[in-house]
Amino acid sequence: MPLTDRHLTEEHELPSVEAVLAGTLALMTGYAQALQAELNPEQRLLMGAKIGRNLELLSQHVAMSEPFQRIALGLRARWQLMSACTAQSAPCGCAASATLH
């Protein structure tokens, strides 16, 4: 694929596992932004929960190697703990709205 065509590829054209991985990285970037935490804590909680669900999907995906699946599963556990801590310390009454599976 020529370089110019590669830059025109849309996210929806990615293979499903790569789309989940790309979406997860984008969510992690958004979650890490301090301004997001201050302006919209509920959105941040929802993003954290979605990151956890995406990591679970990646840990179970057949296209991923076993070592990658183990890493994704370990990261999911860490995101669950971090999301729970974030929900407990949220300055809003939005902790119950974040699904922390």
C-alpha positions as CSV (number, residue, x, y, z in Angstrom):
1,M,0.0,0.0,0.0
2,P,1.5,3.4,-1.0
3,L,2.2,5.8,1.9
4,T,-0.6,8.2,0.8
5,D,-3.2,5.4,0.8
6,R,-2.1,4.2,4.2
7,H,-2.8,7.6,5.7
8,L,-6.3,7.6,4.2
9,T,-7.3,4.4,6.0
10,E,-10.2,5.0,8.4
11,E,-10.5,3.4,11.8
12,H,-13.6,1.4,10.6
13,E,-11.3,-0.3,8.1
14,L,-9.1,-1.8,10.7
15,P,-9.4,-5.5,11.6
16,S,-11.7,-5.8,14.6
17,V,-8.9,-6.6,17.1
18,E,-6.8,-3.7,15.9
19,A,-9.8,-1.4,16.2
20,V,-10.4,-2.4,19.8
21,L,-6.7,-1.9,20.5
22,A,-6.7,1.5,18.9
23,G,-9.8,2.5,20.7
24,T,-8.4,1.4,24.0
25,L,-5.3,3.4,23.5
26,A,-7.3,6.5,22.6
27,L,-9.5,6.0,25.7
28,M,-6.4,5.7,27.9
29,T,-5.0,8.9,26.4
30,G,-8.3,10.7,27.2
31,Y,-8.5,9.2,30.7
32,A,-5.0,10.4,31.5
33,Q,-5.8,14.0,30.7
34,A,-6.0,15.9,34.0
35,L,-8.4,18.5,32.6
36,Q,-10.8,15.7,31.7
37,A,-10.8,14.6,35.4
38,E,-11.6,18.0,36.6
39,L,-14.2,19.1,34.1
40,N,-16.1,15.8,33.6
41,P,-15.4,13.2,36.3
42,E,-18.4,11.0,35.2
43,Q,-17.1,10.8,31.7
44,R,-13.7,9.8,33.0
45,L,-15.3,7.0,35.1
46,L,-17.1,5.7,32.1
47,M,-13.9,5.8,30.0
48,G,-12.1,3.8,32.7
49,A,-14.9,1.2,32.7
50,K,-14.7,0.9,28.9
51,I,-11.0,0.5,29.0
52,G,-11.4,-2.4,31.4
53,R,-14.0,-4.1,29.1
54,N,-11.8,-3.6,26.1
55,L,-8.8,-5.1,27.8
56,E,-11.0,-8.1,28.7
57,L,-11.9,-8.4,25.0
58,L,-8.3,-8.3,24.0
59,S,-7.3,-10.9,26.7
60,Q,-9.8,-13.3,25.2
61,H,-9.3,-12.6,21.5
62,V,-8.1,-15.6,19.4
63,A,-5.9,-13.4,17.2
64,M,-3.8,-12.4,20.1
65,S,-0.9,-14.4,21.3
66,E,-1.0,-16.1,24.8
67,P,1.6,-13.7,26.2
68,F,-0.3,-10.7,25.0
69,Q,-3.5,-12.1,26.4
70,R,-1.9,-12.5,29.8
71,I,-0.6,-8.9,29.7
72,A,-4.1,-7.6,28.7
73,L,-5.6,-9.6,31.6
74,G,-3.1,-8.2,34.1
75,L,-3.8,-4.7,32.8
76,R,-7.5,-5.2,33.1
77,A,-7.1,-6.1,36.8
78,R,-5.1,-2.9,37.3
79,W,-7.7,-0.8,35.5
80,Q,-10.4,-2.3,37.6
81,L,-8.6,-1.4,40.8
82,M,-7.8,2.1,39.5
83,S,-11.3,2.7,38.3
84,A,-12.7,1.6,41.7
85,C,-10.4,4.0,43.5
86,T,-11.3,6.8,41.1
87,A,-15.0,6.2,41.6
88,Q,-14.6,6.3,45.4
89,S,-12.8,9.6,45.3
90,A,-15.0,11.2,42.6
91,P,-16.3,14.6,43.6
92,C,-19.6,13.8,42.1
93,G,-22.4,11.3,42.8
94,C,-21.5,9.5,39.7
95,A,-19.6,6.5,41.1
96,A,-22.6,4.3,40.7
97,S,-23.0,5.1,37.0
98,A,-19.6,3.7,36.1
99,T,-19.8,0.0,35.3
100,L,-16.7,-1.5,36.8
101,H,-16.9,-5.1,35.5
